[in-house]
């Protein structure tokens, strides 16, 4: 049976596919690795997500996988680190979600018909990314999203590559036939080569410009790339242009040394920290130090509109939690202005309030054959070894308890000596050491 989270993800996936270029506010928030069964790796380095189920990699876990199989209509959520020693193949409604704290690395990826990859964090592919067939999609969402591809990105899908606010780096971006790309919110592609084999292959959503930067060659074979003047093209010194087509109404800068800085404004990278009673934001300018920012406006999203909560001349801002709208999650935007009031830099981030129940205690942290606990709540916890492999499941009841074995009957005494991590939804991770 699908978890509640899986159902929400799959419903969101269907909603996004209903239009070629979705509006940015309709995109789902970054995923959270809660209410989800952790991904496990067998002794041979194999991991799988069964059909119609979901698995996750929590934020404090790093996994290395030789072979990864994701079943039909299955969901993998990565909030920690996942390194795949091979290719990712998604088919038949499968999806991968990389959270803002997550990193996914692999040799390459084939996103096939009716499958999707959502990235809010960092994706590193040493080979290529191929979007094949109808409704094969890669979403790069948010100012913190990065997609780094050592080889080519090939878009064969009519609603294939969606880059809203993120950065994409590749050797070659190739758009074939009816393939198309949607960009918004200051998104940028940077690479050596660009090829368009269709017409109107890039759509800029909204009034915020996006950019393409190429350093070697651009080939446009018939038609025009875009009908939007909000696409900025940075053609590096020595880069060439060929083909019978045109860039359309894009704004082209030749001998351009600014890279993604060709945009009308730069990008702010924002980090957030939540303390007991306050939330702090700090930011830095991406890519260029030439911006002379005199003041920054801090805004929060409320009911689809941006509301200013303060201004500062610094690169940090703190707000009391009691002054925020009610809830556990907020979206902030920081806008940096020059002395003349012109918008120079902009960034956006979503902040979730972590909830950890400190009323749970497990001891001793150095154990041999048993673990004891005291708890004011009920939890399902998981025990991971130093390799990130799940080696036990444990149920916590209210009050005090003792474990000699896990839910499957595996004794604690039989575990190899070494470090382990006990974690689960609502409980801060606990580091344990097993004695021989």
C-alpha positions in Angstrom: 0.0 0.0 0.0 1.3 3.5 -0.8 2.1 5.8 2.1 0.2 9.1 2.4 3.3 10.9 1.1 3.5 8.7 -1.9 -0.1 9.4 -2.8 0.5 13.1 -2.5 3.6 12.9 -4.7 1.9 10.9 -7.4 -1.2 13.2 -7.4 1.2 16.1 -7.8 2.9 14.4 -10.6 -0.3 14.0 -12.5 -1.3 17.6 -12.0 2.0 18.9 -13.4 1.7 16.8 -16.5 -1.5 18.3 -17.5 0.2 21.3 -19.1 3.4 21.7 -21.1 4.9 24.5 -19.0 3.5 24.6 -15.4 3.2 27.9 -13.6 5.9 28.1 -10.9 3.4 28.4 -8.0 1.8 25.1 -8.9 5.0 23.1 -8.4 5.1 21.0 -5.3 7.4 21.9 -2.4 10.6 20.0 -1.8 9.9 16.5 -0.4 10.5 15.5 3.2 11.9 12.0 4.1 9.2 11.4 6.7 6.5 8.7 6.9 8.6 6.7 4.4 10.4 3.4 4.6 14.2 3.9 4.2 15.9 2.5 1.1 18.0 -0.6 2.0 21.1 -2.0 0.2 21.9 -5.7 0.2 25.4 -7.1 0.7 25.9 -7.0 -3.1 25.2 -3.3 -3.3 21.7 -3.8 -4.9 18.7 -1.7 -3.9 15.1 -1.6 -5.1 11.8 0.2 -4.7 8.9 -2.2 -5.3 6.0 -1.4 -7.6 3.5 1.2 -6.2 5.7 1.8 -3.1 8.0 4.5 -1.9 11.5 4.5 -0.3 13.7 7.3 1.0 17.2 8.2 1.9 17.1 10.3 5.1 19.1 13.5 5.4 21.7 12.0 7.7 22.3 8.9 5.6 24.9 8.3 2.8 24.3 5.3 0.5 26.4 3.7 -2.2 24.5 1.5 -4.6 25.7 -0.7 -7.5 22.3 -1.4 -9.0 19.1 0.6 -8.4 15.7 -0.7 -9.6 12.6 1.5 -9.3 9.4 -0.3 -10.0 6.2 0.8 -11.9 4.6 3.8 -10.2 7.2 3.7 -7.5 8.8 6.7 -5.7 12.3 7.3 -4.4 13.0 10.3 -2.2 16.6 11.4 -1.5 17.2 13.8 1.3 20.7 12.6 2.1 23.4 11.3 -0.2 22.9 8.6 -2.8 25.7 7.5 -5.1 24.7 5.1 -7.9 27.6 3.2 -9.6 25.7 2.9 -12.8 22.7 4.2 -14.8 19.3 5.3 -13.5 16.4 4.0 -15.7 12.9 5.3 -14.9 9.8 3.7 -16.6 6.1 3.4 -16.2 5.2 6.2 -13.8 8.4 5.9 -11.6 9.7 9.1 -10.1 12.8 10.3 -8.1 12.7 13.3 -5.8 15.9 14.9 -4.5 15.2 17.3 -1.6 17.0 20.6 -1.0 19.4 18.8 1.3 19.9 15.8 -1.0 22.6 14.8 -3.5 22.1 12.2 -6.2 25.2 11.0 -8.2 25.3 8.5 -11.0 26.8 7.6 -14.4 23.7 8.8 -16.3 20.0 8.7 -16.5 17.3 7.6 -18.9 13.9 9.2 -18.1 11.4 7.3 -20.2 7.7 7.6 -21.0 5.5 8.8 -18.1 8.3 9.0 -15.6 9.9 12.0 -13.9 12.8 13.3 -11.9 12.4 16.2 -9.5 15.5 18.0 -8.2 15.6 20.6 -5.5 19.1 19.8 -4.5 22.2 18.6 -6.4 22.3 16.0 -9.2 25.7 14.9 -10.6 25.8 12.7 -13.7 29.2 11.8 -15.2 27.6 10.6 -18.4 24.4 11.9 -20.1 20.8 12.6 -19.4 18.2 11.4 -21.9 14.5 12.4 -21.8 12.8 9.9 -24.0 9.2 9.7 -25.2 6.0 11.4 -24.1 5.9 12.9 -20.6 9.5 12.0 -19.7 10.5 15.0 -17.5 13.3 16.4 -15.5 12.4 19.2 -13.1 15.2 21.5 -11.7 13.3 23.6 -9.1 14.5 26.5 -7.0 17.5 28.7 -6.7 19.4 26.0 -4.9 18.9 23.3 -7.6 21.9 22.2 -9.6 22.1 19.7 -12.4 25.7 18.9 -13.5 26.0 16.6 -16.5 29.5 15.5 -17.8 28.2 14.6 -21.3 25.0 15.5 -23.2 21.5 16.4 -22.2 19.1 15.2 -25.0 15.5 16.3 -24.8 13.1 14.2 -27.0 10.0 15.0 -24.9 7.5 17.8 -25.6 7.4 18.8 -22.0 10.8 17.4 -21.0 13.1 19.8 -19.2 11.8 22.3 -16.7 14.3 24.6 -15.1 12.7 27.1 -12.7 15.3 29.1 -10.9 18.1 26.5 -11.0 21.5 26.0 -12.7 22.2 23.4 -15.3 25.7 22.6 -16.6 26.4 20.2 -19.4 28.8 19.6 -22.3 25.9 19.7 -24.8 22.2 20.6 -24.6 20.3 19.1 -27.6 16.6 19.5 -28.3 15.2 17.2 -30.9 11.9 17.4 -32.9 9.0 18.2 -30.6 11.3 18.3 -27.6 10.9 21.5 -25.5 12.3 23.2 -22.4 10.5 25.4 -19.9 12.5 28.0 -18.0 11.6 30.6 -15.3 12.7 32.6 -12.3 16.3 33.4 -13.4 17.1 29.8 -14.5 20.3 29.3 -16.5 21.9 26.7 -18.7 25.7 26.8 -19.2 27.7 24.6 -21.5 30.0 24.2 -24.5 27.4 23.4 -27.2 23.7 24.0 -27.9 21.6 22.4 -30.6 18.0 23.0 -31.5 16.4 20.7 -34.1 12.8 22.0 -33.7 10.8 25.2 -33.5 9.9 27.3 -30.5 11.9 24.8 -28.3 12.3 27.1 -25.3 9.5 28.8 -23.4 10.1 31.5 -20.8 7.4 31.4 -18.2 6.5 34.6 -16.4 8.2 38.0 -16.6 11.5 37.0 -15.0 14.3 36.4 -17.6 16.3 33.2 -18.0 19.6 32.5 -19.7 21.7 30.2 -21.9 25.5 30.5 -21.9 27.6 28.6 -24.5 31.3 28.6 -25.1 31.8 26.6 -28.3 29.0 26.3 -30.8 25.3 26.8 -31.2 23.5 25.1 -34.1 19.9 26.0 -34.8 18.5 23.7 -37.6 15.4 25.5 -38.9 12.8 27.5 -37.1 13.4 29.8 -34.1 14.4 28.8 -30.6 12.0 31.1 -28.7 9.3 33.8 -29.0 10.2 35.4 -25.7 12.5 38.4 -25.3 13.1 37.2 -21.7 15.6 34.6 -23.0 19.1 36.0 -22.6 21.9 34.4 -24.7 25.5 34.7 -23.6 27.7 33.8 -26.6 31.3 33.5 -25.2 34.3 35.0 -27.1 35.3 32.6 -29.9 32.0 30.7 -29.8 30.3 30.2 -33.2 26.7 30.2 -34.5 25.5 27.9 -37.3 22.4 26.4 -38.9 19.5 27.9 -40.9 17.4 28.8 -37.9 17.5 31.7 -35.5 17.3 32.5 -31.8 13.9 34.2 -32.4 13.2 37.1 -30.1 15.9 36.2 -27.6 18.4 38.9 -26.5 21.9 37.9 -27.7 25.1 39.2 -26.3 28.2 38.2 -28.4 31.7 38.2 -26.9 29.9 37.7 -23.6 32.1 37.0 -20.6 29.4 37.2 -17.9 28.1 33.6 -18.2 24.8 33.3 -16.3 25.5 36.9 -15.2 24.1 38.1 -18.5 20.7 38.0 -16.8 19.2 41.4 -15.9 19.9 40.6 -12.3 22.0 38.1 -10.4 21.0 35.2 -8.1 21.1 35.2 -4.3 21.9 31.9 -2.5 20.0 31.8 0.7 20.5 29.7 3.8 18.1 29.5 6.7 18.5 28.5 10.4 15.7 28.0 12.9 16.5 28.5 16.6 14.1 28.1 19.5 12.1 31.2 18.9 13.5 32.8 15.8 14.4 32.2 12.1 17.6 33.6 10.6 18.3 34.1 6.9 21.7 34.8 5.4 22.6 35.1 1.7 25.4 35.7 -0.8 25.5 36.7 -4.4 26.0 33.9 -6.9 28.8 34.3 -9.5 29.6 38.0 -9.5 31.0 40.3 -6.9 30.4 43.4 -9.0 26.8 43.9 -7.7 26.6 47.1 -5.6 23.7 46.2 -3.3 22.6 49.0 -1.1 19.5 47.4 0.5 17.7 44.1 0.6 14.0 43.5 0.9 12.8 40.3 2.7 9.4 39.0 1.6 7.3 36.0 2.6 4.7 34.3 0.4 1.1 34.5 1.8 -1.9 33.2 -0.2 0.0 33.5 -3.5 1.3 37.0 -2.9 4.6 38.4 -1.6 4.4 40.4 1.6 7.5 42.4 2.8 8.5 41.6 6.3 11.6 43.8 6.5 14.5 45.6 4.9 18.2 45.5 5.7 21.6 46.7 4.4 23.3 43.6 5.7 23.4 40.1 4.3 21.5 38.5 7.2 18.0 39.0 8.7 16.3 37.5 11.7 12.6 37.3 12.4 10.7 35.9 15.5 8.8 32.8 14.8 5.7 34.3 16.6 5.7 37.0 13.9 5.4 34.5 11.0 2.2 33.2 9.5 0.8 30.2 11.3 2.3 26.9 10.0 5.5 24.9 9.9 6.7 25.9 6.4 7.3 29.3 4.8 8.7 30.5 1.5 11.0 33.6 1.6 12.3 35.8 -1.2 15.2 38.2 -0.8 15.5 41.1 -3.3 18.7 43.2 -3.5 18.5 46.7 -4.9 21.1 49.2 -6.1 21.5 52.8 -5.1 19.1 53.8 -7.9 16.4 51.4 -6.7 17.0 49.0 -9.5 16.6 45.3 -8.7 20.0 43.7 -9.0 19.8 40.3 -7.3 17.1 37.9 -6.2 16.8 34.6 -4.4 14.1 32.4 -3.0 14.0 29.6 -0.4 11.5 27.4 1.4 12.0 26.8 5.1 10.5 23.9 7.1 10.5 23.9 10.8 12.1 20.8 12.1 10.2 19.0 14.8 12.2 16.7 17.0 10.8 15.1 20.1 13.4 15.3 22.8 11.2 13.2 25.1 12.8 10.1 23.7 15.9 8.6 25.2 17.8 5.4 24.3 20.7 4.0 26.4 23.4 2.7 26.8 25.0 4.3 23.7 27.7 1.7 23.9 25.9 -1.6 23.9 26.5 -5.3 23.5 23.2 -7.3 23.7 20.4 -4.9 24.6 19.1 -1.3 24.4 16.7 0.4 26.8 14.5 3.4 26.1 12.2 5.9 27.8 9.6 7.7 25.6 6.6 10.0 25.9 5.5 9.1 22.4 5.2 6.1 20.0 7.6 5.8 17.1 8.8 3.4 14.4 12.6 3.5 14.3 15.3 2.1 12.0 18.8 1.1 12.8 21.5 1.8 10.1 25.1 0.5 10.1 28.1 2.7 9.1 27.6 1.8 5.4 24.0 3.2 5.4 22.4 -0.2 5.3 19.3 -0.7 7.4 19.9 -3.6 9.8 16.8 -3.4 12.1 13.3 -2.0 12.7 12.2 -1.2 16.3 8.9 -0.1 17.7 8.7 2.4 20.5 5.8 2.4 23.0 5.0 5.0 25.6 6.9 4.6 28.8 10.0 2.4 29.3 11.1 -0.6 27.3 14.0 -2.8 26.4 15.1 -4.4 23.1 17.1 -7.6 22.7 16.1 -8.0 19.1 14.3 -6.1 16.3 10.8 -6.7 14.9 12.1 -9.5 12.6 13.8 -11.3 15.5 17.4 -10.3 14.7 19.2 -10.1 18.0 21.3 -7.1 18.9 24.0 -9.4 20.1 24.5 -10.8 16.6 25.3 -7.4 15.1 28.9 -6.8 14.1 30.9 -4.4 16.3 30.9 -0.8 15.1 29.0 2.4 14.8 25.2 2.5 14.2 22.6 5.2 13.9 19.0 4.9 15.2 16.5 7.2 13.7 12.9 7.7 12.6 10.2 10.4 12.1 9.9 12.7 15.1 13.1 11.5 16.8 16.6 13.1 16.5 19.2 10.6 15.2 21.1 8.7 17.9 24.6 7.4 17.3 25.3 4.1 19.0 28.4 1.8 19.3 28.2 -1.9 19.3 30.8 -3.8 21.4 32.1 -7.2 20.2 
